[in-house]
Each structure stands twice: as C-alpha cells, then as structure tokens.
Amino acid sequence: MSDTLDLLIDLIKKESVTPVDAGCQDVLVDRLKPLGFKEERLDFEDTQNIWLRRGEAKPLLTFLGHTDVVPPGPLEQWDSPPFEPTLRNGKLYGRGAADMKGGIACFITALERFIAKHPDHKGSIAMMITSDEEGIATNGVVKVIDVLEARNEKIDWCLVGEPSSHKTVGDVIRVGRRGSLCAKLTVYGLQGHVAYPEIAENPIHRFAPALKALTEEVWDEGNQFFPATSLQVSNINSGTGAENIIPGEVQVQFNLRFSTELDEQTIKQRTAAILDAYDFKYDLQWRLSGNPFLTEKGALIDAAHVAIQQVTGLDTVDDTGGGTSDGRFIAPTGAQVLELGPVNESIHKINENVDIAELETLSKIYESLLVELLTSRSAEN
C-alpha cells in the first residue's frame, strides 16, 4: 500500500464525529514536525484546532481542512463498518474517506515529497485543521482566523482540500461559493378543536399562501460566476400528534443559497415584505452561515490549472457550486481561496468511499501545485 493510503486508513479509524477530533490532529503533528513545522493549538470550547507552519517568509500558502466527519447514519446499512476502513473493488470505504480525510492525507504525503526535494523553498507553508466544520462551525476556523488577524499573520493562498471533483480528480475546482442564510420562522394561530374552526385559527392554512409566494419568488438570475439564488424549505413542524386538534403554531426552517447579486439585508427585507403581505402573526430569526465569495484569476488558480494539466492532462473547470466550506472565513481576509479535492459523489452518504488510484493522483497534483507556487518556477503573487 502507498503512504497516502496508509495514512488515510489511520485517520478513518479514528471516530471523529463532529466536533470530536479523536486524535487525528496528533497524527498530523507527528508527520509534520520532523519537516520543520511549528505546532500551535488553538482550541475553543469543544473544538480542537491546530495551526502548523513552516517558515516565516511571504508568500504564505495554507492548506485548510477538517478532521471531523458527519455521523455515519444507520450502521446496518453500511456494507462494512464506517470506522473500519475497507478496501473493495479499487476503492477505500469509510466515513471521511472523501470528506475530507482523503484530501488531508494527500496533502501530507505531497508535502513530504516536496520538502524532501525543495527544503529551501520560497515563502512559507501552513496547515489549518479544525474539528468543527461539519457542525455549526462557531469554534473552528472562524476563531482561528480571528487569532491570526489579531497578530497580522496573513494568508496569501488558501488551498481547501474539500471534495470538489465531479467525475474524476481534478475535473472541477471551486473558485468561490454561494452565501448561505438560514431562517427559523414561527407562524402563530389559535389552537382548538377541528370541529370548531370558527373559534380557532389554523396557522398552517394562514401560512400556506405565503409559503407558495416564498418558494416561487425569483430572487435573482445569478451571473457569469454563480447560479441563481435558491430558497429551499428544510423542515415544517406543527401539531400535537392528535388528529382532532387545530395546531396553535407552525415552525418552518428554510435556507437561501445566494449569489453575489444579493446580500443578507436585501434578502431579509424582501422576505419580510412577502410575509407581511399576508394576515398572520409571526416571528422570524436569521443565521448567516456565510457570505458568497469569489477568487479572481491569479497565481493560485493559474497554478492549479497547470498542476492538474501536468498530472492528469485535464483542462479543469472553474466552478462555484456546492455547499459552503470554511473557505468563507478565509476569503474576507484578502486571501486567494481555491478548493481542490477528491470526487464528491459519495460524501455524507452510506458507504462513503474514495478511489485508491485517484488518491495518488491528487497527492501528485498537490505536489505539482506546491512546485508551481513555491519554487523558482512559481508565478508571481
């Protein structure tokens, strides 16, 4: 087996369900300290974060990742236990194989080869790893960035190892992400007996026309970089469970994935205008998960295109689809942010897996990207 595969197997064995790290970061320290990386633990509440840096010079290339994984779901539906990595049909199965312990393992082995060949490389290299990406992400990268910003430690290029690829490694890179705005809406009515609707008020009935209006609203048309903004209802809860009671309230959760054509305040104002057009009492609470960001063409994107072409022969596609990532916390600092990682077909699913051969391909791409950015061949920042 290869070094990359061995390392990934070791990481998958650790049951690091968010926000637990389960010793994964200790493994990374053991691999990187001998290469000259300095270790800094930046833990907040139940979240473990680590900042590992080699060198002090500019530019600073940072690999961003997370060791936490989503819960495995029903264990009986897995073909093999989720935390017992299993080789089958050319793939490695286990929770976190693609999202995103695979990317971390590939970067570690790429670093080991790169530093062995280029011990006096230009600039600096860092790894920022958290155990709070798959959760609510309040004690992870967002707080580590606050620490770095307070001491004016600036990231120039941020490579996020999230599973960005579509059909094969390197066919797609993420150069931006849509914003994510979450809403919790409570519509109030008056509970009563279903036989006496005249002395009750059904909040579901009241809200139904407004729900239709919300879901049919054309928020924008998107632009050349982003698809149109989308509103999706994720949860509707109401009632006591009894079939003869009109409920007193209904709770609705929805999310907007929005482009750079919109901002948080505009969405809030337009939503309130839709709801206020209907005759019901409500309470609406918002949580901004992240604003949209876009990395313009520059050294990082150029290097990724060159590296992918060199290793795979592919002309990669720049894309802004998918969900959010911790890159949303790095982009506002002025860093160029790019996501490049394994194929994302199986992430968060039963029987999550990664192609074994493509692990080596990704590790070689990362090494080539390091060469492009941090040796005499590198592009200017």
Secondary structure, DSSP 8 states (H G I E B T S, - for coil): --HHHHHHHHHHTS--BTT--TTHHHHHHHHHGGGT-EEEE--BTTB-EEEEEE-S-SSEEEEEEE--B-----GGGSSS-TTS-EEETTEEESTTTTTTHHHHHHHHHHHHHHHHH-TT-SSEEEEEEES-SSS--SSSHHHHHHHHHHTT---SEEEE-S--BSSSTTSEEESEE-EEEEEEEEEE-B-EETT-GGGSB-HHHHHHHHHHHHHH-------SSS---EEEEEEEEES-S-TTEE-SEEEEEEEEEE-TT--HHHHHHHHHHHHHTSS-EEEEEEEEEE--EE--SSHHHHHHHHHHHHHH----EEE--SS--THHHHGGGT-EEEE--SB-TTTTSTT-EEEHHHHHHHHHHHHHHHHHHHSTT----
